[in-house]
């Protein structure tokens, strides 16, 4: 996969994850939750699923 496609996938995964973070924590707290490590979600939750997808996409991009 091209570096551009990997970046697009990572960006899309980040947006989906952050939309869920905002839904769970509220718009005001979303950024803080992300950078304080509280936005990973509980195992089995939708938040954790989206976080795991984001990490996988980010790591694939970083590996290139």
N, CA, C and O atoms as a Tripos MOL2 file, in Angstrom:
@<TRIPOS>MOLECULE
protein
  256   255    64     0     0
PROTEIN
NO_CHARGES

@<TRIPOS>ATOM
      1 N           0.8530   -1.1660    0.0000 N.3       1 UNK1
      2 CA          0.0000    0.0000    0.0000 C.3       1 UNK1
      3 C           0.9040    1.2370    0.0000 C.2       1 UNK1
      4 O           1.9490    1.2490    0.6500 O.2       1 UNK1
      5 N           0.4980    2.2580   -0.7220 N.am      2 UNK2
      6 CA          1.3120    3.4650   -0.8190 C.3       2 UNK2
      7 C           1.2840    4.2480    0.4980 C.2       2 UNK2
      8 O           0.3660    4.1150    1.3080 O.2       2 UNK2
      9 N           2.3080    5.0550    0.6780 N.am      3 UNK3
     10 CA          2.4010    5.8980    1.8760 C.3       3 UNK3
     11 C           1.1880    6.8280    1.9680 C.2       3 UNK3
     12 O           0.6690    7.0720    3.0580 O.2       3 UNK3
     13 N           0.7410    7.3410    0.8230 N.am      4 UNK4
     14 CA         -0.4310    8.2230    0.8060 C.3       4 UNK4
     15 C          -1.6700    7.4820    1.2930 C.2       4 UNK4
     16 O          -2.4200    8.0090    2.1150 O.2       4 UNK4
     17 N          -1.8920    6.2750    0.8010 N.am      5 UNK5
     18 CA         -3.0650    5.4900    1.2190 C.3       5 UNK5
     19 C          -2.9960    5.1650    2.7170 C.2       5 UNK5
     20 O          -4.0120    5.1890    3.4120 O.2       5 UNK5
     21 N          -1.7930    4.8640    3.1990 N.am      6 UNK6
     22 CA         -1.6330    4.5840    4.6240 C.3       6 UNK6
     23 C          -1.9450    5.8270    5.4590 C.2       6 UNK6
     24 O          -2.5710    5.7330    6.5140 O.2       6 UNK6
     25 N          -1.5090    6.9770    4.9850 N.am      7 UNK7
     26 CA         -1.8120    8.2290    5.6850 C.3       7 UNK7
     27 C          -3.3150    8.4950    5.6820 C.2       7 UNK7
     28 O          -3.8760    8.8940    6.7020 O.2       7 UNK7
     29 N          -3.9590    8.2780    4.5540 N.am      8 UNK8
     30 CA         -5.4100    8.4780    4.4610 C.3       8 UNK8
     31 C          -6.1480    7.5330    5.4060 C.2       8 UNK8
     32 O          -7.1070    7.9360    6.0650 O.2       8 UNK8
     33 N          -5.7090    6.2930    5.4720 N.am      9 UNK9
     34 CA         -6.3380    5.3190    6.3710 C.3       9 UNK9
     35 C          -6.1390    5.7250    7.8310 C.2       9 UNK9
     36 O          -7.0700    5.6410    8.6320 O.2       9 UNK9
     37 N          -4.9310    6.1640    8.1760 N.am     10 UNK10
     38 CA         -4.6590    6.5880    9.5490 C.3      10 UNK10
     39 C          -5.4750    7.8230    9.9070 C.2      10 UNK10
     40 O          -5.9840    7.9250   11.0230 O.2      10 UNK10
     41 N          -5.6050    8.7480    8.9880 N.am     11 UNK11
     42 CA         -6.3790    9.9650    9.2220 C.3      11 UNK11
     43 C          -7.8540    9.6390    9.4120 C.2      11 UNK11
     44 O          -8.5010   10.1800   10.3090 O.2      11 UNK11
     45 N          -8.3860    8.7620    8.5760 N.am     12 UNK12
     46 CA         -9.7950    8.3680    8.6960 C.3      12 UNK12
     47 C         -10.0490    7.6480   10.0180 C.2      12 UNK12
     48 O         -11.0640    7.8850   10.6730 O.2      12 UNK12
     49 N          -9.1260    6.7700   10.4090 N.am     13 UNK13
     50 CA         -9.2700    6.0490   11.6770 C.3      13 UNK13
     51 C          -9.2050    7.0140   12.8550 C.2      13 UNK13
     52 O          -9.9510    6.8650   13.8230 O.2      13 UNK13
     53 N          -8.3210    7.9960   12.7760 N.am     14 UNK14
     54 CA         -8.2060    9.0060   13.8350 C.3      14 UNK14
     55 C          -9.4920    9.8140   13.9500 C.2      14 UNK14
     56 O          -9.9660   10.0640   15.0590 O.2      14 UNK14
     57 N         -10.0520   10.2160   12.8440 N.am     15 UNK15
     58 CA        -11.2970   10.9940   12.8690 C.3      15 UNK15
     59 C         -12.4470   10.1930   13.4600 C.2      15 UNK15
     60 O         -13.2310   10.7180   14.2520 O.2      15 UNK15
     61 N         -12.5510    8.9170   13.0780 N.am     16 UNK16
     62 CA        -13.6200    8.0600   13.6110 C.3      16 UNK16
     63 C         -13.4540    7.8690   15.1120 C.2      16 UNK16
     64 O         -14.4280    7.9500   15.8610 O.2      16 UNK16
     65 N         -12.2320    7.6160   15.5510 N.am     17 UNK17
     66 CA        -11.9590    7.4350   16.9690 C.3      17 UNK17
     67 C         -12.2800    8.7080   17.7500 C.2      17 UNK17
     68 O         -12.9290    8.6480   18.7940 O.2      17 UNK17
     69 N         -11.8280    9.8560   17.2500 N.am     18 UNK18
     70 CA        -12.0520   11.1090   17.9660 C.3      18 UNK18
     71 C         -13.5330   11.5040   17.9850 C.2      18 UNK18
     72 O         -13.9780   12.1560   18.9300 O.2      18 UNK18
     73 N         -14.2890   11.1290   16.9770 N.am     19 UNK19
     74 CA        -15.7300   11.3790   17.0040 C.3      19 UNK19
     75 C         -16.3670   10.5950   18.1490 C.2      19 UNK19
     76 O         -17.2510   11.1050   18.8380 O.2      19 UNK19
     77 N         -15.9240    9.3700   18.3490 N.am     20 UNK20
     78 CA        -16.4380    8.5580   19.4570 C.3      20 UNK20
     79 C         -15.9510    9.0970   20.8060 C.2      20 UNK20
     80 O         -16.6970    9.0950   21.7850 O.2      20 UNK20
     81 N         -14.7010    9.5560   20.8520 N.am     21 UNK21
     82 CA        -14.1900   10.1730   22.0810 C.3      21 UNK21
     83 C         -15.0660   11.3660   22.4580 C.2      21 UNK21
     84 O         -15.4320   11.5260   23.6230 O.2      21 UNK21
     85 N         -15.4020   12.1960   21.4810 N.am     22 UNK22
     86 CA        -16.2540   13.3650   21.7350 C.3      22 UNK22
     87 C         -17.6460   12.9380   22.2030 C.2      22 UNK22
     88 O         -18.2410   13.5820   23.0670 O.2      22 UNK22
     89 N         -18.1580   11.8560   21.6300 N.am     23 UNK23
     90 CA        -19.4810   11.3670   22.0340 C.3      23 UNK23
     91 C         -19.4610   10.8560   23.4780 C.2      23 UNK23
     92 O         -20.4320   11.0320   24.2140 O.2      23 UNK23
     93 N         -18.3690   10.2320   23.8730 N.am     24 UNK24
     94 CA        -18.2670    9.6550   25.2130 C.3      24 UNK24
     95 C         -17.9220   10.7270   26.2580 C.2      24 UNK24
     96 O         -18.5350   10.7770   27.3250 O.2      24 UNK24
     97 N         -16.9490   11.5750   25.9520 N.am     25 UNK25
     98 CA        -16.4390   12.5340   26.9270 C.3      25 UNK25
     99 C         -16.9900   13.9440   26.7630 C.2      25 UNK25
    100 O         -16.8250   14.7840   27.6490 O.2      25 UNK25
    101 N         -17.6370   14.2040   25.6460 N.am     26 UNK26
    102 CA        -18.1020   15.5560   25.3530 C.3      26 UNK26
    103 C         -17.0380   16.3080   24.5680 C.2      26 UNK26
    104 O         -15.8430   16.0470   24.7080 O.2      26 UNK26
    105 N         -17.4840   17.2340   23.7480 N.am     27 UNK27
    106 CA        -16.5660   18.0010   22.8930 C.3      27 UNK27
    107 C         -15.4800   18.7020   23.7110 C.2      27 UNK27
    108 O         -14.3140   18.7340   23.3180 O.2      27 UNK27
    109 N         -15.8740   19.2490   24.8290 N.am     28 UNK28
    110 CA        -14.9560   20.0420   25.6410 C.3      28 UNK28
    111 C         -13.8150   19.2100   26.2270 C.2      28 UNK28
    112 O         -12.6890   19.6940   26.3340 O.2      28 UNK28
    113 N         -14.0980   17.9740   26.6030 N.am     29 UNK29
    114 CA        -13.1080   17.1190   27.2620 C.3      29 UNK29
    115 C         -12.3950   16.1440   26.3210 C.2      29 UNK29
    116 O         -11.4530   15.4680   26.7340 O.2      29 UNK29
    117 N         -12.8270   16.0660   25.0810 N.am     30 UNK30
    118 CA        -12.2900   15.0610   24.1560 C.3      30 UNK30
    119 C         -10.7780   15.1580   23.9920 C.2      30 UNK30
    120 O         -10.0790   14.1500   24.0960 O.2      30 UNK30
    121 N         -10.2710   16.3460   23.7410 N.am     31 UNK31
    122 CA         -8.8300   16.5160   23.5460 C.3      31 UNK31
    123 C          -8.0300   16.1390   24.7760 C.2      31 UNK31
    124 O          -6.9950   15.4790   24.6760 O.2      31 UNK31
    125 N          -8.5100   16.5570   25.9340 N.am     32 UNK32
    126 CA         -7.8220   16.2060   27.1710 C.3      32 UNK32
    127 C          -7.8570   14.7040   27.4140 C.2      32 UNK32
    128 O          -6.8610   14.1200   27.8420 O.2      32 UNK32
    129 N          -8.9890   14.0810   27.1460 N.am     33 UNK33
    130 CA         -9.0990   12.6300   27.3290 C.3      33 UNK33
    131 C          -8.0990   11.9010   26.4430 C.2      33 UNK33
    132 O          -7.4820   10.9240   26.8660 O.2      33 UNK33
    133 N          -7.9440   12.3760   25.2240 N.am     34 UNK34
    134 CA         -7.0060   11.7470   24.2950 C.3      34 UNK34
    135 C          -5.5760   11.8480   24.8140 C.2      34 UNK34
    136 O          -4.8630   10.8460   24.8740 O.2      34 UNK34
    137 N          -5.1640   13.0320   25.1820 N.am     35 UNK35
    138 CA         -3.7630   13.2440   25.5260 C.3      35 UNK35
    139 C          -3.4210   12.8710   26.9650 C.2      35 UNK35
    140 O          -2.2480   12.8620   27.3390 O.2      35 UNK35
    141 N          -4.4170   12.5690   27.7600 N.am     36 UNK36
    142 CA         -4.1670   12.0860   29.1120 C.3      36 UNK36
    143 C          -4.3500   10.5750   29.1990 C.2      36 UNK36
    144 O          -4.3000   10.0030   30.2880 O.2      36 UNK36
    145 N          -4.5640    9.9250   28.0490 N.am     37 UNK37
    146 CA         -4.6400    8.4670   28.0170 C.3      37 UNK37
    147 C          -5.9460    7.8730   28.5030 C.2      37 UNK37
    148 O          -6.0050    6.6810   28.8020 O.2      37 UNK37
    149 N          -7.0000    8.6810   28.5880 N.am     38 UNK38
    150 CA         -8.2910    8.1790   29.0630 C.3      38 UNK38
    151 C          -9.2230    7.7900   27.9190 C.2      38 UNK38
    152 O         -10.3260    7.3050   28.1680 O.2      38 UNK38
    153 N          -8.8040    7.9920   26.6820 N.am     39 UNK39
    154 CA         -9.6950    7.8120   25.5380 C.3      39 UNK39
    155 C          -9.5220    6.4740   24.8280 C.2      39 UNK39
    156 O          -9.8710    6.3390   23.6550 O.2      39 UNK39
    157 N          -8.9920    5.4990   25.5300 N.am     40 UNK40
    158 CA         -8.7780    4.1960   24.8910 C.3      40 UNK40
    159 C          -9.9600    3.2550   25.0490 C.2      40 UNK40
    160 O         -10.0760    2.2810   24.3060 O.2      40 UNK40
    161 N         -10.8300    3.5270   25.9980 N.am     41 UNK41
    162 CA        -12.0290    2.7070   26.1730 C.3      41 UNK41
    163 C         -11.7610    1.4050   26.8990 C.2      41 UNK41
    164 O         -10.6210    0.9600   27.0320 O.2      41 UNK41
    165 N         -12.8310    0.8170   27.3580 N.am     42 UNK42
    166 CA        -12.7730   -0.4800   28.0290 C.3      42 UNK42
    167 C         -12.7420   -1.5960   26.9820 C.2      42 UNK42
    168 O         -13.3100   -1.4420   25.9010 O.2      42 UNK42
    169 N         -12.0870   -2.7140   27.2910 N.am     43 UNK43
    170 CA        -12.0980   -3.8370   26.3510 C.3      43 UNK43
    171 C         -13.5210   -4.2160   25.9600 C.2      43 UNK43
    172 O         -14.3940   -4.3540   26.8170 O.2      43 UNK43
    173 N         -13.7440   -4.3810   24.6770 N.am     44 UNK44
    174 CA        -15.0540   -4.7470   24.1650 C.3      44 UNK44
    175 C         -15.9510   -3.5670   23.8240 C.2      44 UNK44
    176 O         -17.0210   -3.7470   23.2420 O.2      44 UNK44
    177 N         -15.5220   -2.3580   24.1830 N.am     45 UNK45
    178 CA        -16.3390   -1.1790   23.8940 C.3      45 UNK45
    179 C         -16.0860   -0.6820   22.4620 C.2      45 UNK45
    180 O         -15.0680   -0.9970   21.8460 O.2      45 UNK45
    181 N         -17.0220    0.0870   21.9680 N.am     46 UNK46
    182 CA        -16.8610    0.7070   20.6380 C.3      46 UNK46
    183 C         -15.6560    1.6470   20.6390 C.2      46 UNK46
    184 O         -14.9290    1.7250   19.6480 O.2      46 UNK46
    185 N         -15.4450    2.3480   21.7280 N.am     47 UNK47
    186 CA        -14.3090    3.2540   21.8350 C.3      47 UNK47
    187 C         -13.0000    2.4840   21.7090 C.2      47 UNK47
    188 O         -12.0920    2.9240   21.0040 O.2      47 UNK47
    189 N         -12.8910    1.3470   22.3790 N.am     48 UNK48
    190 CA        -11.6630    0.5410   22.2890 C.3      48 UNK48
    191 C         -11.4760   -0.0040   20.8760 C.2      48 UNK48
    192 O         -10.3570   -0.0340   20.3640 O.2      48 UNK48
    193 N         -12.5570   -0.4290   20.2520 N.am     49 UNK49
    194 CA        -12.4840   -0.9470   18.8820 C.3      49 UNK49
    195 C         -11.9230    0.1270   17.9390 C.2      49 UNK49
    196 O         -11.0300   -0.1520   17.1390 O.2      49 UNK49
    197 N         -12.4450    1.3410   18.0360 N.am     50 UNK50
    198 CA        -11.9740    2.4300   17.1810 C.3      50 UNK50
    199 C         -10.5490    2.8330   17.5260 C.2      50 UNK50
    200 O          -9.7620    3.1510   16.6340 O.2      50 UNK50
    201 N         -10.2140    2.8230   18.7960 N.am     51 UNK51
    202 CA         -8.8380    3.1310   19.2080 C.3      51 UNK51
    203 C          -7.8700    2.1040   18.6340 C.2      51 UNK51
    204 O          -6.8220    2.4700   18.1030 O.2      51 UNK51
    205 N          -8.2110    0.8250   18.7350 N.am     52 UNK52
    206 CA         -7.3480   -0.2330   18.2010 C.3      52 UNK52
    207 C          -7.1730   -0.0970   16.6900 C.2      52 UNK52
    208 O          -6.0790   -0.3170   16.1700 O.2      52 UNK52
    209 N          -8.2430    0.2640   15.9840 N.am     53 UNK53
    210 CA         -8.1450    0.4780   14.5400 C.3      53 UNK53
    211 C          -7.2300    1.6550   14.2350 C.2      53 UNK53
    212 O          -6.4310    1.5960   13.3000 O.2      53 UNK53
    213 N          -7.3410    2.7120   15.0100 N.am     54 UNK54
    214 CA         -6.4760    3.8770   14.8320 C.3      54 UNK54
    215 C          -5.0090    3.4990   15.0480 C.2      54 UNK54
    216 O          -4.1550    3.8440   14.2320 O.2      54 UNK54
    217 N          -4.7150    2.7980   16.1330 N.am     55 UNK55
    218 CA         -3.3310    2.4100   16.4340 C.3      55 UNK55
    219 C          -2.7680    1.5300   15.3180 C.2      55 UNK55
    220 O          -1.6200    1.7030   14.9100 O.2      55 UNK55
    221 N          -3.5550    0.6090   14.8370 N.am     56 UNK56
    222 CA         -3.1090   -0.2750   13.7610 C.3      56 UNK56
    223 C          -2.7910    0.5300   12.4950 C.2      56 UNK56
    224 O          -1.7600    0.3060   11.8600 O.2      56 UNK56
    225 N          -3.6670    1.4580   12.1320 N.am     57 UNK57
    226 CA         -3.4530    2.2840   10.9370 C.3      57 UNK57
    227 C          -2.2610    3.2090   11.1270 C.2      57 UNK57
    228 O          -1.4600    3.3790   10.2070 O.2      57 UNK57
    229 N          -2.1310    3.8090   12.3010 N.am     58 UNK58
    230 CA         -1.0060    4.7010   12.5930 C.3      58 UNK58
    231 C           0.3170    3.9460   12.5290 C.2      58 UNK58
    232 O           1.2930    4.4340   11.9580 O.2      58 UNK58
    233 N           0.3420    2.7620   13.1120 N.am     59 UNK59
    234 CA          1.5650    1.9600   13.1190 C.3      59 UNK59
    235 C           1.9510    1.5070   11.7140 C.2      59 UNK59
    236 O           3.1360    1.4510   11.3830 O.2      59 UNK59
    237 N           0.9570    1.1850   10.8880 N.am     60 UNK60
    238 CA          1.2420    0.7980    9.4980 C.3      60 UNK60
    239 C           1.8510    1.9770    8.7450 C.2      60 UNK60
    240 O           2.7850    1.8010    7.9630 O.2      60 UNK60
    241 N           1.3260    3.1700    8.9780 N.am     61 UNK61
    242 CA          1.8750    4.3620    8.3330 C.3      61 UNK61
    243 C           3.2970    4.6230    8.8280 C.2      61 UNK61
    244 O           4.1950    4.8860    8.0280 O.2      61 UNK61
    245 N           3.4990    4.5530   10.1290 N.am     62 UNK62
    246 CA          4.8230    4.8230   10.7030 C.3      62 UNK62
    247 C           5.8640    3.8040   10.2660 C.2      62 UNK62
    248 O           7.0530    4.1210   10.2240 O.2      62 UNK62
    249 N           5.4410    2.5850    9.9380 N.am     63 UNK63
    250 CA          6.3610    1.5350    9.5420 C.3      63 UNK63
    251 C           6.9280    1.7540    8.1400 C.2      63 UNK63
    252 O           7.9280    1.1360    7.7770 O.2      63 UNK63
    253 N           6.3090    2.6140    7.3590 N.am     64 UNK64
    254 CA          6.7730    2.8570    5.9850 C.3      64 UNK64
    255 C           7.9320    3.8100    5.9400 C.2      64 UNK64
    256 O           8.4370    4.1180    4.8610 O.2      64 UNK64
@<TRIPOS>BOND
     1     1     2 1
     2     2     3 1
     3     3     4 2
     4     3     5 am
     5     5     6 1
     6     6     7 1
     7     7     8 2
     8     7     9 am
     9     9    10 1
    10    10    11 1
    11    11    12 2
    12    11    13 am
    13    13    14 1
    14    14    15 1
    15    15    16 2
    16    15    17 am
    17    17    18 1
    18    18    19 1
    19    19    20 2
    20    19    21 am
    21    21    22 1
    22    22    23 1
    23    23    24 2
    24    23    25 am
    25    25    26 1
    26    26    27 1
    27    27    28 2
    28    27    29 am
    29    29    30 1
    30    30    31 1
    31    31    32 2
    32    31    33 am
    33    33    34 1
    34    34    35 1
    35    35    36 2
    36    35    37 am
    37    37    38 1
    38    38    39 1
    39    39    40 2
    40    39    41 am
    41    41    42 1
    42    42    43 1
    43    43    44 2
    44    43    45 am
    45    45    46 1
    46    46    47 1
    47    47    48 2
    48    47    49 am
    49    49    50 1
    50    50    51 1
    51    51    52 2
    52    51    53 am
    53    53    54 1
    54    54    55 1
    55    55    56 2
    56    55    57 am
    57    57    58 1
    58    58    59 1
    59    59    60 2
    60    59    61 am
    61    61    62 1
    62    62    63 1
    63    63    64 2
    64    63    65 am
    65    65    66 1
    66    66    67 1
    67    67    68 2
    68    67    69 am
    69    69    70 1
    70    70    71 1
    71    71    72 2
    72    71    73 am
    73    73    74 1
    74    74    75 1
    75    75    76 2
    76    75    77 am
    77    77    78 1
    78    78    79 1
    79    79    80 2
    80    79    81 am
    81    81    82 1
    82    82    83 1
    83    83    84 2
    84    83    85 am
    85    85    86 1
    86    86    87 1
    87    87    88 2
    88    87    89 am
    89    89    90 1
    90    90    91 1
    91    91    92 2
    92    91    93 am
    93    93    94 1
    94    94    95 1
    95    95    96 2
    96    95    97 am
    97    97    98 1
    98    98    99 1
    99    99   100 2
   100    99   101 am
   101   101   102 1
   102   102   103 1
   103   103   104 2
   104   103   105 am
   105   105   106 1
   106   106   107 1
   107   107   108 2
   108   107   109 am
   109   109   110 1
   110   110   111 1
   111   111   112 2
   112   111   113 am
   113   113   114 1
   114   114   115 1
   115   115   116 2
   116   115   117 am
   117   117   118 1
   118   118   119 1
   119   119   120 2
   120   119   121 am
   121   121   122 1
   122   122   123 1
   123   123   124 2
   124   123   125 am
   125   125   126 1
   126   126   127 1
   127   127   128 2
   128   127   129 am
   129   129   130 1
   130   130   131 1
   131   131   132 2
   132   131   133 am
   133   133   134 1
   134   134   135 1
   135   135   136 2
   136   135   137 am
   137   137   138 1
   138   138   139 1
   139   139   140 2
   140   139   141 am
   141   141   142 1
   142   142   143 1
   143   143   144 2
   144   143   145 am
   145   145   146 1
   146   146   147 1
   147   147   148 2
   148   147   149 am
   149   149   150 1
   150   150   151 1
   151   151   152 2
   152   151   153 am
   153   153   154 1
   154   154   155 1
   155   155   156 2
   156   155   157 am
   157   157   158 1
   158   158   159 1
   159   159   160 2
   160   159   161 am
   161   161   162 1
   162   162   163 1
   163   163   164 2
   164   163   165 am
   165   165   166 1
   166   166   167 1
   167   167   168 2
   168   167   169 am
   169   169   170 1
   170   170   171 1
   171   171   172 2
   172   171   173 am
   173   173   174 1
   174   174   175 1
   175   175   176 2
   176   175   177 am
   177   177   178 1
   178   178   179 1
   179   179   180 2
   180   179   181 am
   181   181   182 1
   182   182   183 1
   183   183   184 2
   184   183   185 am
   185   185   186 1
   186   186   187 1
   187   187   188 2
   188   187   189 am
   189   189   190 1
   190   190   191 1
   191   191   192 2
   192   191   193 am
   193   193   194 1
   194   194   195 1
   195   195   196 2
   196   195   197 am
   197   197   198 1
   198   198   199 1
   199   199   200 2
   200   199   201 am
   201   201   202 1
   202   202   203 1
   203   203   204 2
   204   203   205 am
   205   205   206 1
   206   206   207 1
   207   207   208 2
   208   207   209 am
   209   209   210 1
   210   210   211 1
   211   211   212 2
   212   211   213 am
   213   213   214 1
   214   214   215 1
   215   215   216 2
   216   215   217 am
   217   217   218 1
   218   218   219 1
   219   219   220 2
   220   219   221 am
   221   221   222 1
   222   222   223 1
   223   223   224 2
   224   223   225 am
   225   225   226 1
   226   226   227 1
   227   227   228 2
   228   227   229 am
   229   229   230 1
   230   230   231 1
   231   231   232 2
   232   231   233 am
   233   233   234 1
   234   234   235 1
   235   235   236 2
   236   235   237 am
   237   237   238 1
   238   238   239 1
   239   239   240 2
   240   239   241 am
   241   241   242 1
   242   242   243 1
   243   243   244 2
   244   243   245 am
   245   245   246 1
   246   246   247 1
   247   247   248 2
   248   247   249 am
   249   249   250 1
   250   250   251 1
   251   251   252 2
   252   251   253 am
   253   253   254 1
   254   254   255 1
   255   255   256 2
@<TRIPOS>SUBSTRUCTURE
     1 UNK1         2 RESIDUE 1 A UNK
     2 UNK2         6 RESIDUE 1 A UNK
     3 UNK3        10 RESIDUE 1 A UNK
     4 UNK4        14 RESIDUE 1 A UNK
     5 UNK5        18 RESIDUE 1 A UNK
     6 UNK6        22 RESIDUE 1 A UNK
     7 UNK7        26 RESIDUE 1 A UNK
     8 UNK8        30 RESIDUE 1 A UNK
     9 UNK9        34 RESIDUE 1 A UNK
    10 UNK10       38 RESIDUE 1 A UNK
    11 UNK11       42 RESIDUE 1 A UNK
    12 UNK12       46 RESIDUE 1 A UNK
    13 UNK13       50 RESIDUE 1 A UNK
    14 UNK14       54 RESIDUE 1 A UNK
    15 UNK15       58 RESIDUE 1 A UNK
    16 UNK16       62 RESIDUE 1 A UNK
    17 UNK17       66 RESIDUE 1 A UNK
    18 UNK18       70 RESIDUE 1 A UNK
    19 UNK19       74 RESIDUE 1 A UNK
    20 UNK20       78 RESIDUE 1 A UNK
    21 UNK21       82 RESIDUE 1 A UNK
    22 UNK22       86 RESIDUE 1 A UNK
    23 UNK23       90 RESIDUE 1 A UNK
    24 UNK24       94 RESIDUE 1 A UNK
    25 UNK25       98 RESIDUE 1 A UNK
    26 UNK26      102 RESIDUE 1 A UNK
    27 UNK27      106 RESIDUE 1 A UNK
    28 UNK28      110 RESIDUE 1 A UNK
    29 UNK29      114 RESIDUE 1 A UNK
    30 UNK30      118 RESIDUE 1 A UNK
    31 UNK31      122 RESIDUE 1 A UNK
    32 UNK32      126 RESIDUE 1 A UNK
    33 UNK33      130 RESIDUE 1 A UNK
    34 UNK34      134 RESIDUE 1 A UNK
    35 UNK35      138 RESIDUE 1 A UNK
    36 UNK36      142 RESIDUE 1 A UNK
    37 UNK37      146 RESIDUE 1 A UNK
    38 UNK38      150 RESIDUE 1 A UNK
    39 UNK39      154 RESIDUE 1 A UNK
    40 UNK40      158 RESIDUE 1 A UNK
    41 UNK41      162 RESIDUE 1 A UNK
    42 UNK42      166 RESIDUE 1 A UNK
    43 UNK43      170 RESIDUE 1 A UNK
    44 UNK44      174 RESIDUE 1 A UNK
    45 UNK45      178 RESIDUE 1 A UNK
    46 UNK46      182 RESIDUE 1 A UNK
    47 UNK47      186 RESIDUE 1 A UNK
    48 UNK48      190 RESIDUE 1 A UNK
    49 UNK49      194 RESIDUE 1 A UNK
    50 UNK50      198 RESIDUE 1 A UNK
    51 UNK51      202 RESIDUE 1 A UNK
    52 UNK52      206 RESIDUE 1 A UNK
    53 UNK53      210 RESIDUE 1 A UNK
    54 UNK54      214 RESIDUE 1 A UNK
    55 UNK55      218 RESIDUE 1 A UNK
    56 UNK56      222 RESIDUE 1 A UNK
    57 UNK57      226 RESIDUE 1 A UNK
    58 UNK58      230 RESIDUE 1 A UNK
    59 UNK59      234 RESIDUE 1 A UNK
    60 UNK60      238 RESIDUE 1 A UNK
    61 UNK61      242 RESIDUE 1 A UNK
    62 UNK62      246 RESIDUE 1 A UNK
    63 UNK63      250 RESIDUE 1 A UNK
    64 UNK64      254 RESIDUE 1 A UNK
